[in-house]
């Protein structure tokens, strides 16, 4: 799964890396400690390490950490299995925190952010991304594949309303403020996601994300129909053998609160 993720959706998520790290600046001469929460296969962690941060990169999925340790090695980056909201780090540990497309998958987004704030030093910056609620070009492609194959979507587990938040600029801003962060700024960042169709198709075959859950839930006949529809749809949209899909994320940057005087 980790390899399939790295070669498919991992490349998509990596498109937000520069925008996420830019607000954090470069660490000073003494360095700074950064937590990459939900590191996946370690793209953000490696980039932060190359900037000069001392990085603790964590993920709840052991196979992701195993992959990152093998292919994202860096002398300033350490990887480990951790689950939020139950991080093992003590309070006031980190000078910066990144969470790339993780909050939108949390069972309790507010508790997730509360735990991140707990381990941050006063004034430390958090940089976090979520996918917007608007239909993306990639999701439009998946919807077309599902419809063409006559596939039936499995019932999804939605968060209860009291724990959910709107996947919008306003929604993320409200969530960050509710979690106690200060100096909250929220904007969008966009890029072009380029990928070979064969690499992208690895995601559903590995059961990754909603399209993966839908694909795995079908019988063999419908799975083959989905694959055939995907091949036919992408064959007419290639640029030098690659798909080019516009992608947009919501980026939130906020500071951990300072203690009251």
C-alpha positions in Angstrom: 0.0 0.0 0.0 2.8 2.5 0.9 4.5 2.0 -2.5 1.1 2.4 -4.3 0.4 5.5 -2.4 3.8 7.0 -3.0 3.5 6.5 -6.8 -0.1 7.7 -7.0 -1.8 10.0 -4.4 1.5 10.7 -2.7 2.6 12.6 -5.8 -0.6 14.5 -5.7 -0.2 15.5 -2.1 3.5 16.4 -2.7 2.3 19.3 -4.8 1.5 21.3 -1.7 4.9 20.9 -0.1 6.5 24.2 -1.1 3.4 26.3 -0.2 3.3 24.5 3.2 6.9 25.0 4.1 7.3 28.6 2.8 5.5 30.3 5.8 7.8 28.5 8.2 10.9 30.1 6.8 14.3 28.5 7.4 15.5 27.5 10.9 18.2 29.7 12.5 21.8 28.8 13.2 20.8 26.8 16.2 18.2 24.9 14.2 14.6 24.3 15.0 12.5 21.2 15.7 9.6 20.3 13.4 6.9 17.7 13.7 5.4 16.3 10.5 2.2 14.7 11.6 0.7 12.1 9.2 3.9 12.1 7.2 2.8 9.3 4.9 5.9 8.3 2.9 7.9 11.3 4.2 7.8 13.9 1.4 7.3 16.9 3.6 9.6 15.5 6.3 12.5 15.1 3.8 11.9 18.6 2.4 11.9 20.1 5.9 15.1 18.3 6.7 16.8 19.6 3.7 15.8 23.2 4.8 17.6 22.6 8.0 14.9 21.6 10.4 15.4 18.7 12.9 12.3 16.6 12.0 10.2 14.1 13.9 8.0 12.5 11.2 5.1 10.3 12.4 2.3 8.3 11.0 -0.3 5.9 12.3 0.4 3.4 9.5 3.5 1.3 10.0 4.0 0.5 6.3 4.2 4.2 5.5 6.9 4.6 8.2 8.8 1.6 6.9 8.7 3.0 3.4 9.8 6.5 4.5 12.7 5.1 6.5 13.9 3.2 3.5 13.4 5.8 0.8 13.3 9.2 2.6 16.4 8.9 4.8 18.0 12.1 6.0 20.4 12.8 8.9 18.0 15.4 10.4 14.8 13.3 10.0 13.5 10.6 12.4 10.5 8.5 11.7 8.1 6.8 14.1 4.6 5.3 14.5 2.4 7.7 16.4 -1.4 8.2 16.6 -3.2 11.4 17.1 -4.6 12.6 19.4 -2.3 10.6 21.6 1.2 11.9 20.7 3.9 10.7 23.0 5.8 14.0 22.8 5.7 16.3 25.8 4.3 19.9 25.8 6.3 22.7 24.3 8.5 20.4 22.2 8.3 21.8 18.6 9.1 25.1 16.9 6.9 24.2 13.9 4.3 21.6 12.8 3.1 20.4 9.4 0.1 18.2 8.6 -0.4 17.7 4.9 -3.9 16.4 4.1 -4.4 14.8 7.5 -6.9 16.8 9.4 -9.6 16.1 6.7 -9.1 12.3 7.5 -9.2 12.7 11.3 -12.0 11.0 13.3 -12.0 14.1 15.5 -10.4 17.1 13.8 -10.6 19.3 16.8 -9.0 16.8 19.1 -6.3 16.2 16.5 -5.5 20.0 16.4 -5.6 20.2 20.2 -2.9 17.6 20.5 -0.7 19.4 17.9 -1.1 22.6 19.8 -0.2 20.9 23.1 3.2 19.8 21.7 4.0 23.2 20.2 6.0 26.0 21.8 4.3 29.3 22.3 4.4 31.2 19.0 5.3 28.1 17.0 3.7 27.9 13.6 1.4 25.2 12.3 1.0 24.7 8.5 -1.9 22.4 7.5 -3.7 21.5 4.3 -7.1 20.0 3.5 -8.9 19.2 0.3 -11.7 21.7 -0.5 -15.3 20.5 -0.8 -15.5 21.6 -4.5 -15.2 18.8 -7.0 -11.7 18.4 -8.3 -10.6 17.3 -11.7 -9.3 14.0 -10.3 -12.5 13.3 -8.4 -14.5 14.1 -11.6 -12.5 11.5 -13.4 -13.2 8.9 -10.7 -16.9 9.8 -10.7 -17.0 9.2 -14.5 -15.2 5.8 -14.1 -17.7 4.7 -11.5 -20.7 5.8 -13.5 -19.4 4.2 -16.8 -18.8 0.9 -15.0 -22.1 0.9 -13.1 -20.2 0.5 -9.9 -22.0 0.9 -6.5 -20.3 3.0 -3.9 -20.0 1.5 -0.4 -21.6 3.4 2.4 -19.1 5.9 3.7 -18.6 6.7 7.4 -19.2 10.4 7.8 -18.2 12.3 10.8 -21.0 13.3 13.2 -22.0 17.0 12.6 -20.6 18.1 15.9 -17.1 16.9 15.0 -17.1 17.8 11.3 -16.0 21.1 9.7 -16.7 22.7 6.3 -13.9 22.0 3.8 -13.7 25.7 2.9 -11.5 28.7 3.8 -14.1 29.8 6.3 -14.5 26.3 7.7 -10.7 25.7 8.2 -10.2 29.1 9.7 -13.0 28.5 12.2 -11.6 25.1 13.1 -8.1 26.5 13.8 -9.5 29.3 15.9 -11.7 26.9 17.8 -8.6 24.8 18.5 -7.0 27.8 20.2 -4.6 28.9 17.5 -3.8 32.6 16.9 -2.8 34.7 13.9 -4.8 32.3 11.6 -4.5 32.9 7.9 -6.2 30.6 5.4 -5.8 30.7 1.6 -5.7 28.3 -1.4 -2.7 27.0 -3.3 -2.9 25.4 -6.7 -0.7 23.3 -8.9 -0.8 20.9 -11.9 -0.7 17.2 -11.0 1.1 15.3 -13.7 1.1 11.5 -13.6 1.2 8.5 -15.9 -2.2 6.7 -15.9 -0.6 3.4 -14.9 0.8 5.0 -11.8 -2.5 6.6 -10.9 -4.4 3.4 -11.3 -2.3 1.8 -8.6 -4.4 3.7 -6.0 -7.7 2.0 -6.6 -6.1 -1.4 -7.0 -4.5 -0.9 -3.6 -7.7 0.2 -2.0 -6.5 3.7 -1.4 -9.0 6.6 -0.6 -12.6 6.6 -1.6 -12.0 5.4 -5.1 -10.0 2.5 -3.7 -12.8 1.5 -1.3 -15.3 1.6 -4.2 -13.1 -0.5 -6.4 -12.4 -3.1 -3.7 -16.1 -3.4 -3.0 -17.0 -4.5 -6.5 -16.9 -8.0 -8.0 -14.3 -8.9 -10.6 -16.6 -8.1 -13.6 -17.3 -4.5 -12.4 -13.6 -4.0 -11.4 -12.6 -4.9 -15.0 -15.2 -2.4 -16.3 -13.8 0.3 -14.0 -10.3 -0.4 -15.3 -11.4 -0.4 -18.9 -13.3 2.9 -18.5 -10.3 4.5 -16.8 -8.0 3.4 -19.7 -10.4 4.7 -22.3 -11.0 8.0 -20.6 -7.3 8.8 -19.9 -6.1 7.7 -23.3 -7.7 10.7 -24.9 -6.3 13.2 -22.4 -2.6 12.4 -22.4 0.3 14.9 -22.9 3.5 13.1 -23.7 2.1 10.1 -21.9 1.0 11.9 -18.8 -2.2 13.2 -17.4 -2.3 16.8 -16.4 -4.9 17.6 -13.7 -5.4 20.9 -11.9 -5.3 20.6 -8.2 -6.2 23.0 -5.4 -5.8 22.7 -1.6 -6.8 24.9 1.3 -3.8 26.0 3.3 -4.0 27.2 6.9 -1.1 28.7 8.8 -1.5 29.6 12.5 0.5 30.2 15.7 0.4 28.4 19.0 -0.9 30.8 21.6 1.5 32.5 24.0 0.8 32.1 27.7 -1.2 34.8 29.3 0.9 37.5 31.1 
